[in-house]
Amino acid sequence: MMFINNFDPVAFQIFSLEIRWYSLAYIFGLLFGWMYSKNFIIQDKYVKKLFDDYITYIIIGIILGGRLGYVFIYNPKYFLNNLNEIPMIWNGGMSFHGALIGIILASIIFCKKNKQDFFYFTDLVSLSAPIGIFLGRIANFINSELYGRETELIWSVKFIQIDNLNRHPSQLYEALFEGILLFLILRFFYSKISKKTGLISSLFIIFYSIFRFIIEFTRSPDPHLGLVFLNLSMGQIISILFLLSGLYLFYIRNDFKK
């Protein structure tokens, strides 16, 4: 039952302009996240208006953070020798953890400027982010990138643009767990736990880090990095650091210390 992946990364073409699935994933991820937050979460009319401006900050944070995170975390040596390629995001190379840091910095700037609760807005992003993560991982699958390690499982996939090996569809695992399941978990906790801001943000970091760490065992490490430490990938090491930060945030935003 092995599946052969030979998708075209280009969704459609307008004259000489290629529209890629990856670009559409970003666009629709932001669009659906914006609609979800405004229609199902935010109640205050003034905050709804502010949220429109906030999206611009988020876009900048994602692009700059995601790209610079990839440059400095995953391939600094190459980009130090090829500085002109750093802005070329259309060639691929974005880091989720870098994008997350970019969103945090963008949120700090936005909330200070507008005198808003930082954690309230990061909670909004956390609740809607799995939508974008889901679409992004589907785009990774279509692009035959971030593919899995070799396996003989019946649902293995042969990425023929890469090689003739049967591999884990690790992108689909991530779409399922970091996208759909994480969305449902956060929605459940948002409706059940205290509305104290910051808790949803901490749970997002905690559950995403756990899912990412586990799924990385099925994902091929970056060829130029390999397994970095204790047979763990760079993604797993960073996930551990973010998991610890998420647990700390959950502790300080809860009432355990009282």
N, C-alpha and C positions, 0 to 999 in steps of 0.2 A: 504493500500500500504506500510505498515511498512516493513522495510528491516531487515533481521536477519544477524548480523555480527558474523561469526564464522571462520574468516580467521586464517590460521596458520602463526604465526610471522616468521617462518623459511621458507625462499624462497627455498633453496635446501641444501642438505647435501653432503659433500665429505668425505667419510669414517666417522670419528667421528667429523669432523669439520662442525659446523652449520653456514650457511651463512644466516643472517637475513635480512629482508626487510629494517630495519632501517639502517643497515650498507651500503646496496646498495644505499639507498637514499643519504647518505653522500657522497659516492664515485661518484655517477653519478651527484649529485648536483655540486660538485667541478669540475668534468670533463666537464659538459655542460657549467658551468659558465666560465671556463677557455677558452673553444672553442669560446663561444660567444664574450668574451672580445677581444680575439686575432684576430678573423675573421671579426668582425663587428664594433668594437669601436676603438681599438688602430691602429693608422696609422704609427707611428714612429717605424722603425725596431729595434732601440736600446731599446726602451721601451718594445717592444714585447719580446725581449730576457730577459730583466730584469723581466718581468712579470712571466716568468717560475720560477725564483728564489723566487719571491714574494709569489707564491702559497704555498710554503713550510712554510713560515712565517704564512700565513693565516690558514693553517691546524693546526699548533701548537696553534695559538691564539684561534681557535674555540674549540679545545679539552680542553685546559687548562682553558680558560675563561668560556666555557659552563659548565664544570664540577664544577669548584670552585664557579661559580655563583650559581649553584643549591645548593651546599653544604652550602654556607654562607647566601644565601637569603631565601631559601625555607626549609631547614632542618638542621640548625647548631647544634641543641641540639643532634639529633641522631648521626651525624657524629663525634661530639666531643667525644662521647662514643664508637664510632666504627671507629676509625681512619684508620684501615686496609681496610675498604670498600671504602674509598675515591677514590682510583684508579680504582675501579671496574665499569667502565662506561658501560660494557656490561650488567649490571643489570638494566640499565636505570637511568635517572636523569641527564638531561642537561637543562641549562637555556639559552634561546635565548638572553636575555639581557646580561647575563654573557659572552656569545660568542661574542656579539657585542663589549663589552669592551675589550675582548681579541684581537679581530681584530684591534681595534683602537691602542692598545699598540704595537701589532706586526707591524702595519703600521708605527708607530712612529720610532721604532727601525730600520726597513728596510729602510725607507726614509732618516733617518739621516746617516745611513751607506753608502747609495748610492747617497746621495745628490740630492734627488728627491722631487718634490712637494707632500707633504702629502695628500692634498685634491684631487689631481688628482687621486691618487691610491684608496682613499676611495670612490671616485665617480665611479671608475671601479667596485669595490666590490658592491656598492649600485645598480648599473644597472643590475648586474648579480645575486645578492643575492636572488631575488624572485624565481629564478629557483630552488635553493636549498630549499627554504622555502616551495614551492609547493610540492616537492618530500618528504620532511620531514613530512609534515602534512598528506600526503597520507599514509606514513609509520605509523604515529600515529594512523590513522584510522584502518589500517590492524592489528595493535598490540592491538586494543581496549584500548588505553590509551588516556589521556586528553579528555575523552568523555564529552558529554554535559549533561545538566540538563534535568529533566523529561519534556516531552511534548506529546501532542496528535496530533500533526501535521501529515499530511498524509505521509510526507517524514521522519518521525521519524525512528530511528534505535534501534534495541534491541541487545545490546552487551552481548550475552549469556555467555561469559566468565566472565562477571562482575555481572549481575543480570538479572531479567526478566522484567525490566522497559523499557518503550519506551523513548528514549532520543534524544536530538538534535545531529546531526552529526557535532558537532562544529569543528572537525578537517577538514571536507570538506568545511565549511564556511571559515576557515582560509586559506585553500589551494586556494580557489577561490579569496578571497579579498587580502590576504597578498602575494599570489603567482601570479596568472594570472593578476588580475586587477592592482596590484602595479607595475608589470613588464610593462604593457601597459602605465600606467600613467607616469612612469619615462622615458620610451622611448619617449613618446610624448614631455615631457618637455625638454629632452636632445636635441631634434631636433628643438625646438622652442625658448627656452630661451637663455640668454647669456651663453657662454661657460666658464664663470668664475668658477674656481674650487671651490668646497664646496657647491654649490647650490644643486646639485643632492644629495649629502650626506644629506643635511638638509631636503630635500623633502622626502627622503627615511625614515628618522627618524619620520618626521611629519605624513606622511600617514600611515606608519606601526603602529605607536602609536595610531592613531585614530581608525584604523580597529581593532587592538587588544583590545582596551578599549571597543568598542561596542560589539564585538563578545564574550568577556568574560562574558557578561550577560547571554549567552546561555551555557557557559561551567561550568562544576562542579568545584568548588574550590578544592584545594588540601585537602584531608580528614583531615590531621593533622594540617592544618592551618584554614580552613573554610574561612569565610568572615572576613577580618582583621579590616577595619575601614570604617564607614559610609556605611556598606553593600557592600563594594568594596573588590574585591579579591586582593591578593598580586600582581598579574599580572597587574591589573588595576592601582594600586598605582604606580608601577614602570613605567607603560606606561605614566602616567601623568608627571612624572619627566623627562622621555625621550622626551615627546612632548614639554615641556618647553625648554629643551636643544636644540631640533631641531629648534624651533622658534627663539631662540637666535642665533643659527648658521646661519639661513637664513638671519637674520637681519644684522649680521656683515659681511657676505659674499656678501650681496647685496649693492646697492648704496643708501639705504634709509638714512644712517647717513651723507651723504655728502650734 
